[in-house]
Amino acid sequence: MPRWLFAVLVLAVLQLLLWVFARSLRFLWGDTRRRWLTVAVFVAGDGLSLLAFSRLFPPLFIAQAWLLALLWLWFMAAVAGFVLYRCAKPFAPRMATTALRVFLPTAFAALFAWGFFNANSTVVRHYAVALDKPMAQPLRIGVATDLHLDSGFFFGARELDRLAALFAAERVDMILLPGDIINDRPDAFYAEGMAPHLQALRAPLGVFGTLGNHEFYGDADENARALREGGVQVLRDAVAVVADRVVVVGRDDDTNSARPSLAALLKDVRRDLPVLVLDHRPSEILANVQTPMDIQLSGHAHNGQVFPANFIVRALYRLHYGHEQIDSKEIFVSSGYGFWGVPLRLGSRSEVFVIDVTGRKD
């Protein structure tokens, strides 16, 4: 989507959210004639958004994400409150008005708490797949996508330690990180000394990662270097044969328009071993299943992160979330371990995958 069109859509949605918020404030204030309050809300909200889109001060982009997220939570609370108010008003108008004044901030706080919990309480989702290939022993894979490592205040060293503990408890054989590990730039990664915490991710067959769109929004080479310092074997359109047991293929995100096709990468791949492909975006699934790969591991879509964006990503991708077998190939798309922008998830959860892979006993 062109940047200008994205900006227009965001600003259009923002006008609705600002209008509902301003009307709600005037209602809570008890005087709907305070039009200056509406003007102040629109000037502040639109001013922040226009400055954010100008990119003059990068932190304002995150501030805009916070603004949109909080206004959206308020909008959902206001819609629910309005419906209840309209149902109750004919029977008890005074009580309905008082109840709505209590309901609005309470529902907003409840939605925020629920969203914060979903973003910060990780679930481990287990899967088992059987490949039509000889495997001397099973393989247990730990998968964590979309960490978006940034300021440790939200997502940093503490979450890396928690991830290391999760995978250690699951006794995984290898750990795969399919992109968006670093959020745009590695400044916070270095400033907060995250490398030793990333190095805490350990598995007998190693830790492998690839670059997502957010690594390319910054300096891809610089981000890859930071990840390698953290002990991650970064595969940039590369193939690795691991311990003569499994093939791991890492693709650059398709932000890199010069990346080779998966078919070209797998032209000479060992087909007697399980072939695992790390492809950050699930945008080429139908092409990928025509190659000799066995399992694709993706993220990017966050399962929408905040409702109703899950319906948008569902329309964009053949598989936007979960697991599906397509043409005998196993496709996995995770909602991600971290989050983008704001520590909120509604309609999705922070998660990691643990996948048990077995084969034929020839």
ROPA-118316 format. One line per field, with one value per residue (C-alpha): y, z, x; residue in one letter. Coordinates in Angstrom, 2 decimals, decimal comma, padded with zeros to 5 digits, always signed. Last residue first. Layout:
BEGIN
Y (Y/...) .
Z (Z/...) .
X (X/...) .
code (A/...) .
//
This chain:
BEGIN
Y (-046,88/-045,33/-042,58/-039,05/-037,06/-033,33/-031,97/-028,26/-025,89/-022,56/-019,32/-016,97/-013,46/-013,54/-012,33/-010,93/-007,87/-007,41/-004,42/-003,50/-000,64/-000,15/-003,69/-006,76/-009,61/-013,40/-013,47/-014,19/-017,28/-018,60/-022,29/-024,06/-027,83/-029,00/-031,89/-029,61/-027,24/-028,44/-025,68/-024,18/-020,92/-017,38/-015,38/-018,31/-017,41/-013,83/-010,40/-011,13/-012,73/-009,79/-007,43/-009,63/-009,80/-005,99/-005,97/-006,44/-005,64/-007,79/-008,58/-012,21/-010,68/-010,53/-010,74/-014,41/-017,27/-020,84/-023,02/-026,81/-029,44/-027,50/-029,07/-026,20/-025,94/-025,13/-021,93/-020,47/-020,86/-019,57/-016,43/-013,75/-015,46/-012,77/-013,75/-016,71/-019,24/-022,48/-025,92/-028,77/-032,23/-034,29/-036,63/-033,69/-032,13/-028,74/-028,14/-025,89/-024,87/-021,24/-020,90/-022,31/-019,94/-017,04/-014,83/-011,60/-008,45/-006,83/-006,82/-005,75/-009,36/-010,31/-012,03/-015,79/-018,36/-022,05/-024,69/-028,24/-031,02/-033,98/-033,90/-031,82/-028,76/-028,21/-024,46/-022,63/-018,90/-016,05/-014,18/-016,76/-015,21/-017,66/-016,02/-015,74/-012,23/-010,80/-012,43/-010,52/-007,21/-007,91/-008,71/-005,38/-003,48/-005,25/-004,57/-000,86/+000,26/-000,43/-003,61/-005,10/-004,14/-006,04/-009,31/-010,71/-014,34/-016,39/-019,56/-020,78/-023,99/-027,76/-028,47/-025,43/-022,18/-018,81/-017,21/-015,53/-013,19/-012,15/-011,65/-009,43/-007,28/-004,76/-001,95/+000,56/-002,10/-003,53/-000,07/+001,29/-001,83/-000,10/-001,07/-003,26/-006,15/-009,74/-008,86/-012,17/-015,93/-016,81/-020,57/-022,46/-026,00/-029,26/-027,97/-029,03/-027,40/-025,99/-024,58/-023,02/-021,21/-020,17/-018,63/-016,75/-015,35/-014,20/-012,54/-010,86/-009,34/-008,19/-006,20/-005,49/-002,65/-000,77/-002,71/-000,29/-002,19/-005,82/-006,39/-010,07/-010,86/-014,64/-017,32/-020,95/-023,88/-027,05/-030,62/-033,15/-036,87/-039,42/-041,46/-039,54/-041,03/-038,72/-038,59/-036,00/-036,32/-033,11/-032,36/-028,98/-027,38/-023,79/-022,15/-019,17/-015,89/-013,41/-009,92/-009,00/-010,75/-009,15/-005,67/-006,16/-007,31/-004,41/-001,91/-003,39/-003,25/+000,35/+001,40/-000,50/+001,30/+004,71/+004,35/+002,41/+004,98/+007,83/+005,35/+004,27/+007,87/+008,46/+005,19/+005,94/+009,27/+007,80/+004,73/+002,74/+004,48/+005,03/+001,38/+000,11/+003,34/+003,35/-000,26/+000,48/+003,70/+001,92/-000,76/+001,88/+004,01/+001,11/+000,15/+003,79/+004,11/+001,08/+002,60/+005,93/+004,13/+002,26/+005,29/+007,51/+004,82/+004,31/+008,09/+008,16/+005,39/+007,59/+010,57/+008,78/+009,38/+013,23/+014,85/+011,73/+013,95/+011,19/+011,68/+015,46/+015,00/+012,50/+014,72/+017,71/+015,61/+014,45/+017,75/+019,94/+017,47/+017,17/+020,94/+021,68/+019,18/+020,71/+024,19/+022,93/+022,82/+022,69/+019,00/+019,91/+017,08/+016,61/+012,94/+013,91/+016,43/+013,80/+011,31/+013,79/+014,42/+010,70/+009,93/+012,76/+011,77/+008,16/+009,22/+011,66/+009,03/+006,62/+009,20/+010,06/+006,40/+005,92/+009,04/+008,04/+004,53/+006,06/+008,36/+005,49/+003,44/+000,00) .
Z (+007,21/+010,24/+008,53/+009,89/+013,03/+013,74/+017,10/+016,84/+019,82/+018,88/+020,84/+021,83/+022,72/+022,23/+019,68/+019,61/+021,57/+022,04/+023,68/+024,46/+021,92/+018,80/+017,53/+019,67/+020,99/+020,85/+017,50/+015,97/+014,44/+010,89/+010,29/+006,92/+006,57/+002,97/+001,65/-000,95/+001,85/+005,46/+007,73/+010,98/+012,75/+011,43/+008,21/+005,83/+002,21/+003,22/+002,84/+003,77/+007,09/+007,68/+007,56/+009,71/+012,40/+012,29/+014,14/+016,83/+017,94/+017,12/+013,60/+013,90/+014,42/+010,58/+010,43/+011,33/+009,23/+009,43/+006,32/+006,60/+003,98/+001,25/-002,16/-003,98/-005,12/-001,56/-001,80/-004,65/-002,81/+000,42/-001,06/+001,28/+004,64/+005,61/+007,58/+005,48/+007,55/+005,55/+007,08/+004,81/+006,43/+005,04/+002,01/-000,27/+000,09/-001,57/-005,04/-006,46/-003,04/-003,19/-006,78/-005,86/-002,88/-005,28/-005,05/-003,03/-005,09/-003,88/-000,31/+001,39/+000,56/+003,88/+003,51/+003,37/+005,76/+004,89/+007,54/+006,41/+008,99/+010,41/+008,97/+012,01/+010,48/+006,72/+006,23/+003,25/+002,62/+001,48/+004,52/+007,27/+010,61/+013,04/+016,29/+019,07/+020,22/+018,34/+015,28/+015,99/+016,18/+012,85/+011,20/+012,46/+011,05/+007,71/+007,51/+008,33/+009,56/+007,88/+006,67/+010,17/+010,43/+007,26/+008,60/+008,73/+009,40/+012,44/+013,59/+017,09/+017,45/+017,15/+020,88/+021,89/+023,63/+023,94/+026,65/+023,84/+023,43/+027,06/+026,51/+023,46/+025,21/+026,63/+027,15/+024,86/+022,30/+021,74/+022,32/+019,32/+017,17/+014,72/+013,07/+015,83/+016,18/+015,92/+013,06/+011,39/+011,54/+014,85/+014,95/+018,00/+017,83/+019,75/+022,15/+025,80/+026,51/+029,82/+028,04/+025,43/+028,04/+030,10/+027,04/+026,24/+029,77/+029,55/+026,21/+027,76/+030,52/+028,05/+025,89/+025,36/+027,04/+029,34/+027,65/+024,74/+021,50/+020,52/+018,02/+019,04/+015,85/+015,65/+018,18/+017,09/+019,14/+017,14/+018,44/+016,01/+016,07/+015,50/+012,57/+010,16/+006,81/+004,89/+004,52/+007,26/+010,42/+012,15/+015,81/+017,20/+020,62/+021,40/+024,29/+025,68/+026,62/+029,07/+028,09/+025,06/+026,25/+029,70/+028,23/+026,05/+029,00/+031,16/+028,37/+027,76/+031,49/+031,78/+028,84/+030,28/+033,62/+032,01/+029,98/+032,48/+035,28/+033,15/+031,43/+034,77/+035,70/+032,41/+032,65/+036,25/+035,19/+032,19/+033,94/+031,69/+028,31/+028,96/+029,52/+025,92/+024,58/+027,38/+026,76/+023,07/+023,91/+026,44/+023,96/+021,34/+023,90/+025,20/+021,63/+020,84/+024,03/+023,04/+019,58/+021,07/+023,15/+020,15/+017,85/+020,37/+021,26/+017,58/+017,22/+020,10/+018,35/+015,24/+017,46/+018,48/+014,91/+015,11/+011,68/+010,24/+008,60/+009,31/+013,05/+012,78/+010,94/+013,56/+016,54/+015,00/+014,15/+017,74/+019,47/+017,12/+017,12/+020,92/+021,43/+018,97/+020,70/+024,10/+022,74/+021,93/+025,60/+024,92/+025,88/+029,56/+032,06/+031,81/+031,07/+028,09/+026,85/+027,15/+025,22/+022,41/+022,16/+022,15/+019,49/+017,29/+017,80/+016,80/+013,68/+012,64/+013,33/+010,85/+008,09/+009,24/+009,15/+005,69/+004,32/+005,81/+004,32/+000,94/+001,15/+002,10/-000,90/+000,00) .
X (+012,85/+011,15/+009,20/+009,22/+008,53/+008,38/+007,28/+006,47/+006,64/+005,13/+005,40/+002,62/+001,49/-002,24/-004,79/-008,33/-007,28/-003,55/-001,87/+001,73/+001,76/+003,83/+004,33/+004,00/+006,12/+005,89/+004,17/+000,76/+002,34/+001,97/+002,72/+002,48/+003,04/+003,41/+001,27/-000,35/-001,38/-001,38/-002,59/-001,39/-002,25/-002,58/-002,84/-003,07/-003,83/-003,06/-004,64/-008,27/-007,33/-005,00/-007,99/-010,25/-007,55/-007,42/-010,78/-009,47/-005,90/-002,85/-004,17/-003,15/+000,30/+000,50/+004,31/+004,81/+006,13/+007,44/+007,23/+007,61/+008,47/+010,28/+010,82/+009,05/+005,42/+004,34/+006,37/+004,34/+001,04/+002,58/+004,09/+002,71/+003,15/+005,67/+008,76/+009,87/+011,85/+011,84/+012,39/+013,52/+013,41/+016,31/+016,43/+015,68/+019,10/+018,74/+020,16/+017,43/+016,17/+017,28/+016,04/+012,61/+012,49/+012,79/+015,84/+015,77/+016,18/+012,95/+014,26/+011,03/+010,21/+011,75/+015,11/+014,77/+016,24/+016,47/+017,12/+017,94/+017,67/+019,56/+023,11/+024,05/+022,37/+022,45/+022,17/+020,64/+020,86/+018,65/+019,87/+020,28/+021,21/+022,79/+021,68/+024,26/+023,41/+026,38/+024,82/+021,62/+023,48/+025,21/+021,88/+020,49/+023,47/+023,17/+019,43/+019,80/+016,38/+013,05/+014,77/+014,90/+011,24/+010,34/+011,66/+015,18/+016,06/+016,88/+018,56/+019,39/+021,39/+021,08/+021,43/+019,34/+020,20/+018,48/+020,62/+022,59/+019,62/+020,10/+023,83/+023,07/+020,44/+022,90/+020,39/+022,09/+023,01/+019,53/+018,02/+019,94/+019,40/+017,04/+013,73/+012,25/+014,67/+013,40/+011,09/+011,96/+011,47/+013,19/+013,87/+015,11/+016,48/+016,23/+013,55/+013,56/+010,16/+011,44/+014,49/+012,21/+010,15/+013,21/+014,88/+011,67/+011,50/+015,10/+014,35/+011,30/+013,41/+016,05/+013,65/+009,98/+008,12/+010,49/+013,30/+013,07/+012,95/+012,99/+010,19/+009,86/+007,97/+008,31/+009,18/+009,49/+010,82/+011,41/+011,37/+012,85/+012,14/+014,90/+016,21/+014,01/+012,96/+010,66/+006,89/+006,68/+004,60/+003,52/+002,86/+001,82/+002,06/+001,08/+002,91/+000,99/+002,62/+001,17/+002,33/+000,26/-002,91/-002,60/-002,16/-005,25/-007,34/-006,15/-006,88/-010,32/-011,12/-009,93/-012,13/-015,10/-014,70/-014,19/-017,42/-019,55/-019,57/-020,87/-023,19/-024,66/-025,42/-027,22/-029,15/-030,16/-031,61/-033,45/-034,90/-037,24/-036,88/-033,13/-032,16/-031,93/-030,44/-027,87/-026,87/-026,27/-024,40/-022,19/-021,17/-020,35/-018,48/-016,39/-015,44/-014,57/-012,50/-010,44/-010,00/-008,94/-006,32/-004,93/-004,95/-003,17/-000,64/+000,19/+000,52/+002,98/+004,92/+005,15/+006,01/+009,21/+010,52/+010,65/+010,51/+008,88/+006,19/+003,65/+004,15/+003,78/+000,49/-000,70/+000,17/-001,60/-004,64/-005,04/-004,25/-006,31/-009,21/-009,34/-009,03/-011,84/-014,12/-013,35/-014,05/-017,54/-018,51/-022,24/-022,53/-022,23/-022,00/-018,25/-018,89/-021,07/-018,50/-015,81/-017,93/-018,54/-014,80/-013,96/-016,57/-015,29/-011,65/-012,38/-014,26/-011,52/-008,82/-010,39/-009,95/-006,42/-005,39/-006,88/-005,17/-001,81/-002,04/-002,86/+000,17/+002,47/+001,44/+000,00) .
code (D/K/R/G/T/V/D/I/V/F/V/E/S/R/S/G/L/R/L/P/V/G/W/F/G/Y/G/S/S/V/F/I/E/K/S/D/I/Q/E/H/G/Y/H/L/R/Y/L/A/R/V/I/F/N/A/P/F/V/Q/G/N/H/A/H/G/S/L/Q/I/D/M/P/T/Q/V/N/A/L/I/E/S/P/R/H/D/L/V/L/V/P/L/D/R/R/V/D/K/L/L/A/A/L/S/P/R/A/S/N/T/D/D/D/R/G/V/V/V/V/R/D/A/V/V/A/V/A/D/R/L/V/Q/V/G/G/E/R/L/A/R/A/N/E/D/A/D/G/Y/F/E/H/N/G/L/T/G/F/V/G/L/P/A/R/L/A/Q/L/H/P/A/M/G/E/A/Y/F/A/D/P/R/D/N/I/I/D/G/P/L/L/I/M/D/V/R/E/A/A/F/L/A/A/L/R/D/L/E/R/A/G/F/F/F/G/S/D/L/H/L/D/T/A/V/G/I/R/L/P/Q/A/M/P/K/D/L/A/V/A/Y/H/R/V/V/T/S/N/A/N/F/F/G/W/A/F/L/A/A/F/A/T/P/L/F/V/R/L/A/T/T/A/M/R/P/A/F/P/K/A/C/R/Y/L/V/F/G/A/V/A/A/M/F/W/L/W/L/L/A/L/L/W/A/Q/A/I/F/L/P/P/F/L/R/S/F/A/L/L/S/L/G/D/G/A/V/F/V/A/V/T/L/W/R/R/R/T/D/G/W/L/F/R/L/S/R/A/F/V/W/L/L/L/Q/L/V/A/L/V/L/V/A/F/L/W/R/P/M) .
//
